[in-house]
Structures are given as C-alpha cells and as structure tokens.
Amino acid sequence: MTRRKWRTTVKAEDLFHMGIVSDDPSATREQLTALLGYEWGPAIGGPTAVTLPSGEVTLEFGCSYSVSVPRLEVVAAIPGTLWEPVAGSGIHHLGYWSDDIGADTAELVRGGYVVEATRSAGGLPFFAFLRGDNGIRMELVTRAAEPMMQPCWAAQS
C-alpha cells in the first residue's frame, strides 16, 4: 500500500459533528429522539451567502445540532444544491474544526478532494465543503467559530 504524503492539520479528534440532510428535518429529529434518545438544540439558519463552483449565491439554510453526543447536525434540504439527502447512506458530511481552512482546503485539494462550497465571514474563511473521490464529504469549520456555535448544542429549557 502506498502512503500519501499530503496531510492537513485537521485530526480525527477535530470531528465535532456528522451532518444529515433531510427533506423533513423535524421528522428526522423526532425519529432520532425516539430511537436513540437524542436531544436537540435550537433550530438556526437564515439567508447565507456561499460560493459554489458556479459563483456566489445566497441560500436559505436551516439546521439544528444535537445536544447529545456523538453530535449530529440535521440540515434542511436545499434542492438543486449539494445540500440534498444522500440516498442509501443518510450521512451527508463529516464536520471538522480547522485552525486554517485555507491551508487545510489546499491540502485536501492536493489529495484529490474537490471544493463544493465555501463561506467567508468578516473576510476570513468560515467553512468549506469538499468531496473526495471516495465519496466522503467533509466540512471544515473555523475553530474560531466554536464559542459562538456552542449555544447551538446547548440544552433548551
């Protein structure tokens, strides 16, 4: 077996969620609660500017994160985009914290991944979605966002 010589600064322990895209997020959350006991943080979202290979667009995002771990993110499907349910799998993406989205994205591209979408906030990379030739989609999220995202997986009163 040949070892690849490229490597991101992202590590296995930087995984902070598994994303599921659903046509019916409420039903998906209810099922995961009934079957596995998941509890959920507040629903969040709104118009979000992202850059796709075809250019910049504003999409209406909606999602919620589980309070329970391993953490899940249930995302409302956006037809005609990469945010559509994955047939046969259910897992849409693996979400990792990144200390340097630009450098980690470049390493993944060098390793054969394709950039599907990016978002900047305040002129700095906020997230990047990349898909490998193995079918695995990764979302890199700036670690600087962790403090402001923590309320998304806080138990609701």
TORSE-113801 format. One record per residue: x negated, y, z negated of N, C-alpha, C, CB in turn. Coordinates in nm, 3 decimals. Atoms other than C-alpha are relative to their C-alpha. Glycine has a CB too. Example, Ala and Ser with C-alpha at 12.3 -4.5 7.8 and 13.67 -1.06 7.14 Angstrom:
BEGIN
+---------+---------+---------+---------+----------+---------+---------+---------+---------+---------+----------+---------+
:  n.east : n.north :    n.up : ca.east : ca.north :   ca.up :  c.east : c.north :    c.up : cb.east : cb.north :   cb.up :
+---------+---------+---------+---------+----------+---------+---------+---------+---------+---------+----------+---------+
:  -0.089 :  -0.119 :   0.000 :  -1.230 :   -0.450 :  -0.780 :  -0.090 :   0.120 :   0.000 :   0.099 :    0.003 :  -0.125 :
:   0.082 :  -0.119 :   0.006 :  -1.367 :   -0.106 :  -0.714 :   0.077 :   0.109 :  -0.073 :  -0.041 :    0.046 :   0.142 :
+---------+---------+---------+---------+----------+---------+---------+---------+---------+---------+----------+---------+
This chain:
BEGIN
+---------+---------+---------+---------+----------+---------+---------+---------+---------+---------+----------+---------+
:  n.east : n.north :    n.up : ca.east : ca.north :   ca.up :  c.east : c.north :    c.up : cb.east : cb.north :   cb.up :
+---------+---------+---------+---------+----------+---------+---------+---------+---------+---------+----------+---------+
:  -0.084 :  -0.118 :   0.000 :   0.000 :    0.000 :   0.000 :  -0.089 :   0.124 :   0.000 :   0.096 :    0.000 :  -0.122 :
:   0.076 :  -0.124 :  -0.009 :  -0.134 :    0.343 :   0.095 :   0.059 :   0.103 :  -0.095 :  -0.002 :    0.054 :   0.144 :
:  -0.046 :  -0.105 :   0.091 :  -0.113 :    0.613 :  -0.170 :  -0.002 :   0.133 :   0.071 :  -0.087 :    0.005 :  -0.128 :
:  -0.005 :  -0.135 :  -0.057 :  -0.005 :    0.959 :  -0.062 :  -0.087 :   0.092 :  -0.085 :   0.145 :    0.054 :   0.007 :
:   0.093 :  -0.089 :   0.070 :  -0.248 :    1.233 :  -0.150 :   0.063 :   0.133 :  -0.037 :  -0.121 :    0.024 :   0.083 :
:  -0.068 :  -0.124 :   0.036 :   0.011 :    1.509 :  -0.199 :   0.077 :  -0.024 :  -0.128 :   0.094 :    0.048 :   0.115 :
:  -0.072 :   0.012 :   0.125 :   0.177 :    1.580 :  -0.530 :   0.045 :   0.137 :  -0.046 :  -0.088 :   -0.068 :  -0.108 :
:  -0.052 :  -0.125 :   0.054 :   0.398 :    1.851 :  -0.673 :  -0.040 :   0.012 :  -0.146 :   0.154 :    0.008 :   0.015 :
:   0.023 :  -0.016 :   0.144 :   0.362 :    1.994 :  -1.020 :   0.120 :  -0.052 :  -0.079 :  -0.027 :    0.147 :  -0.034 :
:  -0.119 :   0.054 :   0.064 :   0.710 :    1.853 :  -1.093 :  -0.030 :  -0.142 :  -0.047 :   0.122 :    0.002 :   0.097 :
:   0.022 :   0.132 :   0.060 :   0.703 :    1.546 :  -1.319 :   0.135 :  -0.067 :  -0.028 :  -0.082 :    0.012 :  -0.132 :
:  -0.122 :   0.075 :   0.029 :   0.957 :    1.275 :  -1.397 :   0.076 :   0.062 :  -0.117 :  -0.034 :   -0.146 :  -0.031 :
:  -0.067 :  -0.057 :   0.118 :   1.030 :    1.438 :  -1.732 :   0.065 :   0.136 :   0.027 :  -0.100 :    0.014 :  -0.114 :
:  -0.064 :  -0.127 :  -0.037 :   1.136 :    1.758 :  -1.550 :   0.141 :  -0.021 :   0.055 :  -0.085 :    0.073 :   0.103 :
:  -0.136 :   0.028 :  -0.045 :   1.455 :    1.582 :  -1.433 :   0.096 :   0.051 :  -0.107 :   0.022 :   -0.153 :   0.027 :
:  -0.095 :  -0.048 :   0.100 :   1.739 :    1.769 :  -1.600 :   0.144 :  -0.029 :   0.036 :  -0.016 :    0.147 :  -0.020 :
:  -0.135 :   0.044 :  -0.031 :   2.045 :    1.651 :  -1.410 :   0.003 :  -0.083 :   0.127 :   0.093 :    0.120 :   0.014 :
:  -0.031 :   0.069 :  -0.124 :   2.190 :    1.424 :  -1.144 :   0.128 :   0.065 :   0.050 :   0.016 :   -0.157 :  -0.020 :
:  -0.114 :  -0.070 :  -0.056 :   2.431 :    1.602 :  -0.912 :   0.093 :  -0.092 :   0.077 :  -0.048 :    0.109 :   0.090 :
:  -0.105 :   0.073 :  -0.070 :   2.758 :    1.457 :  -0.788 :   0.088 :   0.105 :   0.067 :   0.084 :   -0.092 :  -0.098 :
:  -0.089 :  -0.091 :  -0.071 :   2.958 :    1.640 :  -0.520 :   0.134 :  -0.070 :   0.015 :  -0.060 :    0.042 :   0.140 :
:  -0.131 :   0.061 :   0.001 :   3.331 :    1.579 :  -0.536 :   0.104 :   0.089 :   0.068 :   0.043 :   -0.030 :  -0.142 :
:  -0.114 :  -0.071 :  -0.056 :   3.641 :    1.675 :  -0.339 :   0.100 :   0.038 :  -0.109 :   0.069 :   -0.085 :   0.108 :
:  -0.091 :  -0.026 :   0.113 :   3.824 :    1.670 :  -0.674 :  -0.082 :  -0.002 :  -0.129 :   0.116 :   -0.106 :  -0.006 :
:   0.088 :  -0.002 :   0.117 :   3.582 :    1.781 :  -0.949 :   0.072 :  -0.030 :  -0.131 :  -0.067 :    0.135 :  -0.010 :
:  -0.073 :   0.023 :   0.123 :   3.848 :    1.777 :  -1.219 :   0.025 :  -0.149 :  -0.021 :   0.133 :    0.076 :   0.002 :
:  -0.025 :   0.144 :   0.010 :   3.943 :    1.414 :  -1.146 :  -0.131 :  -0.076 :  -0.025 :   0.067 :   -0.052 :   0.129 :
:   0.130 :   0.065 :   0.020 :   3.573 :    1.317 :  -1.129 :  -0.044 :   0.014 :  -0.145 :  -0.107 :    0.060 :   0.093 :
:   0.036 :  -0.021 :   0.141 :   3.505 :    1.473 :  -1.471 :   0.089 :  -0.084 :  -0.091 :   0.010 :    0.149 :  -0.038 :
:  -0.093 :   0.077 :   0.083 :   3.818 :    1.311 :  -1.617 :  -0.035 :  -0.149 :   0.002 :   0.144 :    0.021 :   0.048 :
:   0.036 :   0.141 :  -0.011 :   3.714 :    0.969 :  -1.486 :  -0.128 :  -0.031 :  -0.078 :  -0.016 :   -0.040 :   0.146 :
:   0.126 :   0.022 :   0.072 :   3.359 :    1.002 :  -1.622 :   0.020 :   0.011 :  -0.151 :  -0.105 :    0.101 :   0.047 :
:  -0.032 :  -0.011 :   0.143 :   3.503 :    1.108 :  -1.957 :   0.069 :  -0.127 :  -0.047 :   0.089 :    0.124 :  -0.027 :
:  -0.076 :   0.118 :   0.040 :   3.748 :    0.819 :  -1.969 :  -0.087 :  -0.126 :  -0.001 :   0.118 :   -0.020 :   0.094 :
:   0.081 :   0.121 :  -0.013 :   3.495 :    0.556 :  -1.856 :  -0.122 :   0.000 :  -0.091 :  -0.043 :   -0.017 :   0.142 :
:   0.131 :  -0.003 :   0.064 :   3.175 :    0.674 :  -2.021 :  -0.010 :   0.096 :  -0.119 :  -0.102 :    0.038 :   0.100 :
:   0.001 :  -0.091 :   0.114 :   3.271 :    0.935 :  -2.282 :  -0.070 :   0.132 :   0.023 :  -0.064 :   -0.067 :  -0.115 :
:   0.066 :  -0.128 :  -0.028 :   3.115 :    1.232 :  -2.104 :   0.085 :   0.116 :  -0.051 :  -0.025 :    0.015 :   0.151 :
:  -0.061 :  -0.128 :   0.036 :   3.192 :    1.577 :  -2.242 :  -0.059 :   0.105 :   0.091 :  -0.023 :    0.035 :  -0.153 :
:   0.037 :  -0.097 :  -0.103 :   3.172 :    1.888 :  -2.025 :  -0.010 :   0.141 :  -0.053 :   0.098 :   -0.005 :   0.112 :
:   0.012 :  -0.142 :   0.025 :   3.053 :    2.245 :  -2.049 :   0.099 :   0.074 :   0.088 :  -0.144 :    0.050 :   0.025 :
:  -0.096 :  -0.079 :  -0.078 :   3.244 :    2.530 :  -1.886 :  -0.026 :  -0.010 :   0.150 :  -0.005 :    0.145 :  -0.044 :
:   0.013 :  -0.009 :  -0.145 :   3.313 :    2.544 :  -1.514 :  -0.061 :   0.136 :   0.033 :   0.138 :   -0.021 :   0.072 :
:   0.065 :  -0.125 :  -0.041 :   3.092 :    2.805 :  -1.348 :  -0.001 :   0.007 :   0.152 :  -0.145 :    0.009 :  -0.056 :
:   0.012 :  -0.012 :  -0.145 :   3.050 :    2.941 :  -0.998 :   0.045 :   0.135 :   0.050 :   0.077 :   -0.107 :   0.067 :
:  -0.040 :  -0.122 :  -0.067 :   3.143 :    3.206 :  -0.750 :  -0.075 :   0.013 :   0.130 :  -0.025 :    0.123 :  -0.089 :
:   0.071 :  -0.021 :  -0.127 :   3.017 :    3.352 :  -0.423 :  -0.152 :   0.001 :  -0.024 :   0.044 :    0.133 :   0.065 :
:   0.144 :   0.016 :   0.017 :   2.649 :    3.258 :  -0.385 :  -0.069 :   0.009 :   0.135 :  -0.033 :   -0.134 :  -0.070 :
:   0.077 :  -0.013 :  -0.124 :   2.409 :    3.372 :  -0.114 :  -0.110 :  -0.106 :   0.001 :  -0.062 :    0.142 :   0.013 :
:   0.103 :   0.102 :  -0.018 :   2.191 :    3.087 :   0.012 :  -0.055 :   0.012 :   0.141 :   0.056 :   -0.143 :  -0.027 :
:   0.061 :   0.004 :  -0.132 :   1.954 :    3.047 :   0.301 :  -0.003 :  -0.145 :   0.047 :  -0.144 :    0.060 :  -0.002 :
:  -0.003 :   0.131 :  -0.064 :   2.019 :    2.746 :   0.524 :  -0.092 :   0.006 :   0.121 :   0.145 :   -0.041 :   0.040 :
:   0.083 :  -0.005 :  -0.122 :   1.811 :    2.644 :   0.826 :   0.062 :   0.089 :   0.109 :  -0.019 :   -0.141 :   0.055 :
:  -0.068 :  -0.083 :  -0.101 :   2.073 :    2.829 :   1.035 :   0.004 :   0.148 :  -0.038 :   0.141 :   -0.050 :   0.021 :
:   0.001 :  -0.140 :   0.043 :   2.035 :    3.151 :   0.833 :   0.067 :   0.019 :  -0.135 :   0.067 :    0.086 :   0.103 :
:  -0.059 :  -0.031 :   0.130 :   2.175 :    3.326 :   0.528 :   0.151 :   0.000 :   0.008 :  -0.050 :    0.137 :  -0.051 :
:  -0.146 :   0.005 :   0.011 :   2.534 :    3.258 :   0.424 :   0.038 :   0.019 :  -0.146 :   0.056 :   -0.136 :   0.055 :
:  -0.054 :  -0.006 :   0.136 :   2.750 :    3.320 :   0.120 :   0.103 :  -0.110 :  -0.011 :   0.061 :    0.141 :  -0.033 :
:  -0.089 :   0.114 :   0.022 :   2.922 :    3.008 :  -0.011 :   0.066 :   0.012 :  -0.136 :  -0.078 :   -0.134 :   0.011 :
:  -0.073 :  -0.001 :   0.126 :   3.180 :    2.967 :  -0.284 :  -0.036 :  -0.128 :  -0.077 :   0.156 :    0.009 :   0.024 :
:   0.045 :   0.113 :   0.080 :   3.009 :    2.742 :  -0.540 :   0.086 :  -0.014 :  -0.124 :  -0.147 :    0.015 :  -0.039 :
:  -0.066 :   0.029 :   0.126 :   3.176 :    2.576 :  -0.833 :  -0.058 :  -0.130 :  -0.055 :   0.153 :   -0.010 :   0.016 :
:   0.055 :   0.122 :   0.060 :   3.030 :    2.324 :  -1.076 :   0.018 :   0.003 :  -0.150 :  -0.149 :   -0.016 :   0.036 :
:   0.007 :   0.007 :   0.145 :   3.014 :    2.207 :  -1.433 :  -0.103 :  -0.107 :  -0.035 :   0.140 :   -0.033 :  -0.064 :
:   0.101 :   0.092 :   0.049 :   2.745 :    2.029 :  -1.631 :   0.055 :  -0.076 :  -0.119 :  -0.130 :    0.075 :  -0.037 :
:  -0.040 :   0.075 :   0.118 :   2.794 :    1.755 :  -1.884 :  -0.078 :   0.049 :  -0.121 :  -0.022 :   -0.152 :   0.022 :
:   0.065 :  -0.024 :   0.129 :   2.717 :    1.822 :  -2.247 :  -0.076 :  -0.127 :  -0.036 :   0.105 :    0.039 :  -0.112 :
:   0.059 :   0.131 :   0.027 :   2.639 :    1.450 :  -2.274 :  -0.121 :  -0.022 :   0.090 :   0.103 :   -0.112 :   0.019 :
:   0.117 :   0.035 :  -0.080 :   2.308 :    1.313 :  -2.152 :   0.000 :  -0.151 :   0.021 :  -0.132 :    0.047 :  -0.067 :
:   0.067 :  -0.080 :  -0.101 :   2.186 :    1.192 :  -1.919 :   0.098 :   0.099 :   0.064 :  -0.062 :   -0.090 :   0.106 :
:  -0.084 :  -0.112 :  -0.047 :   2.316 :    1.522 :  -1.784 :   0.041 :  -0.020 :   0.145 :  -0.074 :    0.133 :  -0.015 :
:  -0.055 :   0.003 :  -0.134 :   2.542 :    1.520 :  -1.481 :   0.049 :   0.140 :   0.036 :   0.116 :   -0.103 :   0.011 :
:  -0.060 :  -0.122 :  -0.053 :   2.647 :    1.813 :  -1.265 :   0.104 :  -0.045 :   0.102 :  -0.109 :    0.096 :   0.065 :
:  -0.105 :   0.028 :  -0.097 :   2.980 :    1.785 :  -1.084 :   0.024 :   0.128 :   0.079 :   0.133 :   -0.051 :  -0.069 :
:  -0.007 :  -0.115 :  -0.090 :   2.987 :    2.020 :  -0.784 :   0.123 :  -0.015 :   0.089 :  -0.130 :    0.012 :   0.085 :
:  -0.113 :   0.000 :  -0.093 :   3.297 :    2.113 :  -0.584 :  -0.054 :  -0.006 :   0.143 :   0.090 :    0.125 :  -0.020 :
:   0.043 :   0.017 :  -0.139 :   3.256 :    2.001 :  -0.223 :   0.021 :   0.130 :   0.079 :   0.077 :   -0.115 :   0.067 :
:  -0.009 :  -0.112 :  -0.093 :   3.193 :    2.269 :   0.041 :  -0.011 :  -0.061 :   0.139 :  -0.112 :    0.111 :  -0.026 :
:   0.001 :   0.066 :  -0.131 :   3.296 :    2.117 :   0.377 :  -0.090 :   0.072 :   0.101 :   0.141 :   -0.008 :   0.055 :
:   0.085 :  -0.054 :  -0.104 :   3.055 :    2.161 :   0.665 :  -0.137 :   0.043 :  -0.046 :   0.066 :    0.114 :   0.063 :
:   0.132 :  -0.035 :   0.055 :   2.752 :    2.210 :   0.438 :  -0.065 :  -0.126 :  -0.055 :   0.012 :    0.110 :  -0.111 :
:   0.064 :   0.114 :   0.064 :   2.505 :    1.984 :   0.264 :   0.071 :  -0.037 :  -0.129 :  -0.146 :    0.031 :  -0.027 :
:  -0.074 :   0.029 :   0.123 :   2.739 :    2.004 :  -0.037 :   0.131 :  -0.071 :   0.033 :   0.028 :    0.130 :  -0.080 :
:  -0.112 :   0.088 :  -0.027 :   2.967 :    1.724 :   0.075 :  -0.026 :  -0.131 :  -0.074 :   0.018 :   -0.024 :   0.155 :
:   0.019 :   0.126 :   0.072 :   3.029 :    1.396 :  -0.109 :  -0.087 :  -0.098 :   0.079 :   0.135 :   -0.064 :  -0.032 :
:   0.088 :   0.099 :  -0.061 :   2.775 :    1.121 :  -0.040 :   0.074 :  -0.134 :  -0.002 :  -0.138 :   -0.010 :  -0.076 :
:  -0.074 :   0.127 :  -0.010 :   2.960 :    0.812 :   0.086 :  -0.085 :  -0.116 :  -0.049 :   0.044 :   -0.024 :   0.145 :
:   0.067 :   0.122 :   0.043 :   2.867 :    0.490 :  -0.088 :  -0.096 :   0.015 :  -0.116 :  -0.072 :   -0.058 :   0.111 :
:   0.098 :  -0.019 :   0.106 :   2.640 :    0.645 :  -0.349 :   0.058 :   0.077 :  -0.117 :  -0.122 :    0.071 :   0.053 :
:  -0.050 :  -0.086 :   0.107 :   2.802 :    0.922 :  -0.543 :  -0.104 :   0.100 :  -0.045 :   0.045 :   -0.082 :  -0.116 :
:   0.105 :  -0.094 :   0.043 :   2.467 :    1.076 :  -0.639 :  -0.041 :   0.083 :   0.122 :  -0.123 :   -0.075 :  -0.061 :
:   0.031 :  -0.094 :  -0.108 :   2.412 :    1.382 :  -0.422 :  -0.144 :   0.047 :  -0.007 :   0.094 :    0.120 :  -0.005 :
:   0.137 :  -0.050 :   0.015 :   2.084 :    1.510 :  -0.567 :  -0.052 :  -0.024 :  -0.140 :  -0.006 :    0.148 :   0.034 :
:   0.069 :   0.004 :   0.128 :   1.832 :    1.490 :  -0.846 :  -0.053 :   0.140 :  -0.026 :  -0.117 :   -0.107 :  -0.002 :
:   0.039 :  -0.137 :   0.032 :   1.775 :    1.825 :  -1.017 :  -0.119 :   0.004 :  -0.094 :   0.116 :    0.075 :  -0.061 :
:   0.123 :  -0.010 :   0.078 :   1.427 :    1.908 :  -1.147 :  -0.034 :   0.145 :  -0.029 :  -0.117 :   -0.068 :   0.074 :
:   0.057 :  -0.131 :   0.031 :   1.283 :    2.209 :  -1.325 :  -0.132 :   0.012 :   0.075 :  -0.020 :    0.018 :  -0.155 :
:   0.126 :  -0.026 :  -0.069 :   0.996 :    2.367 :  -1.134 :  -0.059 :   0.131 :  -0.053 :   0.021 :    0.007 :   0.154 :
:   0.070 :  -0.122 :   0.043 :   0.739 :    2.617 :  -1.258 :  -0.045 :   0.083 :   0.119 :  -0.120 :   -0.036 :  -0.086 :
:   0.042 :  -0.071 :  -0.121 :   0.651 :    2.712 :  -0.899 :   0.073 :  -0.060 :   0.120 :  -0.156 :   -0.009 :   0.020 :
:  -0.084 :   0.055 :  -0.106 :   0.929 :    2.644 :  -0.650 :  -0.069 :   0.010 :   0.135 :   0.135 :    0.071 :   0.005 :
:   0.068 :  -0.016 :  -0.129 :   0.726 :    2.782 :  -0.358 :  -0.105 :  -0.107 :   0.023 :  -0.064 :    0.136 :   0.009 :
:   0.108 :   0.099 :  -0.014 :   0.426 :    2.556 :  -0.418 :   0.056 :  -0.142 :   0.003 :  -0.101 :    0.014 :  -0.115 :
:  -0.058 :   0.135 :   0.003 :   0.638 :    2.251 :  -0.505 :   0.076 :  -0.030 :   0.129 :   0.094 :   -0.017 :  -0.120 :
:  -0.068 :   0.018 :  -0.127 :   0.853 :    2.303 :  -0.195 :  -0.100 :  -0.028 :   0.111 :   0.085 :    0.124 :   0.034 :
:   0.103 :   0.020 :  -0.103 :   0.542 :    2.331 :   0.022 :  -0.059 :  -0.141 :  -0.008 :  -0.112 :    0.104 :  -0.015 :
:   0.054 :   0.136 :   0.015 :   0.407 :    2.003 :  -0.121 :   0.100 :  -0.104 :   0.047 :  -0.038 :   -0.026 :  -0.147 :
:  -0.102 :   0.094 :  -0.046 :   0.736 :    1.824 :  -0.062 :   0.011 :   0.002 :   0.153 :   0.136 :    0.032 :  -0.064 :
:  -0.004 :  -0.012 :  -0.146 :   0.746 :    1.955 :   0.296 :  -0.120 :  -0.072 :   0.061 :   0.003 :    0.149 :   0.045 :
:   0.121 :   0.068 :  -0.048 :   0.389 :    1.837 :   0.344 :   0.016 :  -0.151 :  -0.007 :  -0.123 :    0.044 :  -0.082 :
:  -0.023 :   0.143 :   0.017 :   0.506 :    1.496 :   0.223 :   0.117 :  -0.053 :   0.081 :   0.022 :   -0.031 :  -0.144 :
:  -0.106 :   0.048 :  -0.086 :   0.788 :    1.477 :   0.477 :   0.140 :   0.045 :  -0.035 :  -0.004 :   -0.144 :   0.001 :
:  -0.133 :  -0.052 :   0.036 :   1.077 :    1.648 :   0.298 :   0.036 :   0.117 :   0.091 :   0.004 :    0.043 :  -0.149 :
:  -0.052 :  -0.109 :  -0.082 :   1.295 :    1.895 :   0.489 :   0.079 :   0.093 :  -0.091 :   0.089 :   -0.053 :   0.117 :
:  -0.074 :  -0.099 :   0.079 :   1.423 :    2.217 :   0.332 :   0.141 :   0.011 :   0.056 :  -0.071 :    0.139 :   0.001 :
:  -0.140 :  -0.011 :  -0.042 :   1.803 :    2.220 :   0.344 :   0.063 :   0.131 :  -0.043 :   0.079 :   -0.115 :  -0.056 :
:  -0.057 :  -0.126 :   0.049 :   1.880 :    2.533 :   0.139 :  -0.091 :   0.057 :  -0.107 :   0.144 :   -0.021 :  -0.055 :
:   0.075 :  -0.069 :   0.106 :   1.712 :    2.792 :  -0.080 :   0.084 :   0.117 :  -0.050 :  -0.139 :    0.049 :   0.051 :
:  -0.062 :  -0.120 :   0.056 :   1.824 :    3.075 :  -0.303 :  -0.106 :   0.075 :  -0.076 :   0.122 :   -0.036 :  -0.092 :
:   0.088 :  -0.088 :   0.076 :   1.631 :    3.370 :  -0.438 :   0.085 :   0.086 :  -0.091 :  -0.088 :    0.088 :   0.093 :
:  -0.066 :  -0.091 :   0.094 :   1.726 :    3.587 :  -0.733 :  -0.105 :   0.098 :  -0.047 :   0.067 :   -0.077 :  -0.121 :
:   0.097 :  -0.101 :   0.040 :   1.551 :    3.913 :  -0.804 :  -0.129 :  -0.010 :   0.080 :  -0.031 :   -0.013 :  -0.145 :
:   0.118 :   0.010 :  -0.086 :   1.313 :    3.846 :  -0.514 :  -0.086 :  -0.123 :  -0.026 :  -0.082 :    0.120 :  -0.017 :
:   0.077 :   0.121 :   0.032 :   1.191 :    3.517 :  -0.668 :   0.084 :  -0.124 :   0.032 :  -0.043 :   -0.001 :  -0.149 :
:  -0.076 :   0.122 :  -0.028 :   1.284 :    3.162 :  -0.568 :   0.076 :  -0.047 :  -0.123 :  -0.095 :   -0.112 :   0.049 :
:  -0.083 :   0.048 :   0.110 :   1.573 :    3.036 :  -0.783 :   0.023 :  -0.150 :   0.012 :   0.134 :    0.075 :  -0.002 :
:  -0.010 :   0.144 :  -0.022 :   1.641 :    2.695 :  -0.626 :  -0.034 :  -0.032 :   0.144 :   0.140 :   -0.051 :  -0.035 :
:   0.022 :   0.053 :  -0.135 :   1.554 :    2.482 :  -0.325 :   0.054 :  -0.142 :   0.003 :  -0.153 :    0.004 :   0.039 :
:  -0.046 :   0.136 :  -0.024 :   1.728 :    2.172 :  -0.191 :  -0.083 :  -0.056 :   0.113 :   0.153 :   -0.004 :   0.034 :
:   0.081 :   0.066 :  -0.102 :   1.508 :    1.932 :   0.003 :   0.042 :  -0.146 :   0.010 :  -0.152 :    0.011 :  -0.034 :
:  -0.039 :   0.139 :  -0.022 :   1.580 :    1.592 :   0.156 :  -0.116 :  -0.075 :   0.064 :   0.127 :   -0.011 :   0.088 :
:   0.108 :   0.082 :  -0.052 :   1.325 :    1.320 :   0.215 :   0.046 :  -0.097 :   0.105 :  -0.066 :   -0.075 :  -0.111 :
:  -0.034 :   0.098 :  -0.104 :   1.311 :    1.071 :   0.499 :   0.052 :  -0.129 :  -0.064 :  -0.122 :   -0.030 :   0.089 :
:  -0.053 :   0.115 :   0.073 :   1.402 :    0.814 :   0.231 :   0.145 :   0.024 :  -0.044 :  -0.088 :   -0.029 :  -0.121 :
:  -0.137 :  -0.032 :   0.036 :   1.740 :    0.986 :   0.186 :   0.017 :   0.069 :  -0.134 :   0.080 :   -0.123 :   0.000 :
:  -0.010 :  -0.063 :   0.131 :   1.660 :    1.127 :  -0.157 :  -0.001 :   0.151 :   0.016 :  -0.115 :   -0.045 :  -0.093 :
:  -0.010 :  -0.146 :   0.000 :   1.770 :    1.487 :  -0.201 :  -0.041 :   0.049 :  -0.139 :   0.146 :    0.049 :   0.038 :
:   0.043 :  -0.061 :   0.125 :   1.600 :    1.696 :  -0.467 :   0.041 :   0.146 :  -0.003 :  -0.152 :   -0.013 :  -0.018 :
:  -0.021 :  -0.142 :   0.023 :   1.699 :    2.028 :  -0.611 :  -0.107 :   0.045 :  -0.098 :   0.146 :    0.030 :  -0.055 :
:   0.098 :  -0.061 :   0.090 :   1.414 :    2.230 :  -0.758 :   0.063 :   0.129 :  -0.052 :  -0.138 :    0.027 :   0.073 :
:  -0.056 :  -0.119 :   0.062 :   1.533 :    2.495 :  -1.003 :  -0.109 :   0.064 :  -0.084 :   0.126 :   -0.034 :  -0.087 :
:   0.104 :  -0.068 :   0.077 :   1.307 :    2.758 :  -1.154 :   0.022 :  -0.022 :  -0.149 :  -0.001 :    0.150 :   0.032 :
:  -0.008 :   0.023 :   0.145 :   1.230 :    2.673 :  -1.515 :   0.035 :   0.129 :  -0.074 :  -0.134 :   -0.056 :  -0.052 :
:  -0.033 :  -0.128 :   0.062 :   1.269 :    3.045 :  -1.591 :   0.151 :   0.015 :  -0.020 :  -0.052 :    0.115 :   0.085 :
:  -0.147 :  -0.008 :   0.012 :   1.647 :    2.990 :  -1.549 :   0.054 :  -0.084 :  -0.115 :   0.064 :   -0.044 :   0.130 :
:  -0.050 :   0.092 :   0.103 :   1.669 :    2.730 :  -1.824 :   0.072 :   0.071 :  -0.115 :  -0.115 :   -0.080 :  -0.055 :
:  -0.072 :  -0.065 :   0.111 :   1.758 :    2.972 :  -2.108 :   0.137 :   0.053 :   0.039 :  -0.083 :    0.114 :  -0.055 :
:  -0.131 :  -0.054 :  -0.039 :   2.038 :    3.134 :  -1.909 :   0.096 :  -0.110 :   0.044 :  -0.016 :    0.101 :   0.112 :
:  -0.086 :   0.110 :  -0.040 :   2.169 :    2.794 :  -1.793 :   0.045 :  -0.086 :  -0.118 :  -0.071 :   -0.086 :   0.101 :
:  -0.034 :   0.085 :   0.114 :   2.179 :    2.632 :  -2.138 :   0.146 :   0.012 :  -0.044 :  -0.088 :    0.032 :  -0.116 :
:  -0.142 :  -0.005 :   0.037 :   2.531 :    2.767 :  -2.211 :   0.089 :  -0.086 :   0.092 :   0.049 :    0.143 :   0.004 :
:  -0.078 :   0.082 :  -0.093 :   2.648 :    2.563 :  -1.908 :   0.021 :  -0.142 :  -0.054 :  -0.069 :   -0.006 :   0.136 :
:  -0.017 :   0.134 :   0.056 :   2.598 :    2.243 :  -2.107 :   0.016 :   0.006 :  -0.153 :  -0.121 :   -0.089 :   0.037 :
:  -0.033 :  -0.013 :   0.142 :   2.699 :    2.373 :  -2.448 :   0.142 :  -0.051 :  -0.022 :  -0.014 :    0.147 :  -0.049 :
:  -0.134 :   0.050 :   0.033 :   2.995 :    2.204 :  -2.614 :   0.097 :   0.117 :  -0.011 :  -0.002 :   -0.081 :  -0.133 :
:  -0.103 :  -0.104 :   0.007 :   3.314 :    2.405 :  -2.578 :   0.079 :  -0.014 :  -0.129 :   0.096 :   -0.007 :   0.122 :
:  -0.075 :   0.005 :   0.125 :   3.505 :    2.499 :  -2.890 :   0.147 :  -0.015 :   0.027 :  -0.025 :    0.125 :  -0.083 :
+---------+---------+---------+---------+----------+---------+---------+---------+---------+---------+----------+---------+
